[in-house]
């Protein structure tokens, strides 16, 4: 099976970040990359995994109530 390979521009659009940031993260090895000659390509599944890994769940209402009570003390 061949993975879908995306350009720097497509990766930036999917991640909602600038081209500069995609290139910087690639250089810092924060983004996995497929190198074909001088071209950097990105697997869609790697970008989606990064998004999932970066997901922070919302606080529950109970947590909000607890924090409000602590501030009122």
Secondary structure, 3 states (H helix, E strand, C coil): CCCCEECHHHHHHHHCCCHHHHHHHHHCCCCCCEEECCEEEEEHHHHHHHHHHHCCCCCCHHHHHHHHHHHHC
